Amino acid sequence: MRLNSKKAASLIGLSMKAGKVASGEFATEKAVKQGWAHLVVAAEDASDNTKKKFGNMCAYYRVPFRCFLSKDELGRAIGKEYRACLAVLDENLAGAIEKQLNEQ
């Protein structure tokens, strides 16, 4: 894992502690459609169907979409079992995560 990925993962953990993460496919989809999501992250090893579904949904709703980390790493970042996707619900935290990912 690159340094910026580690920083982004720790920012996701911080978002979780702040109660600003919707994790799992159902919660992530609801957050995007309700307009709460400011960033959607899918695991690199998530199924192609999952990545395509959320990629298309995020394009339609104009929500930034990124793929990084594995399911295990994504789950560990939020202190849960493995996760295929999650949504960050705080605009500032989402921006900070994107900034870290863009610097890679």
Secondary structure, 3 states (H helix, E strand, C coil): CCHHHHHHHHHHHHHHHCCCEEECHHHHHHHHHHCCCCEEEECCCCCHHHHHHHHHHHHHHCCCEEECCCHHHHHHHCCCCCCCEEEECCHHHHHHHHHHHHCC
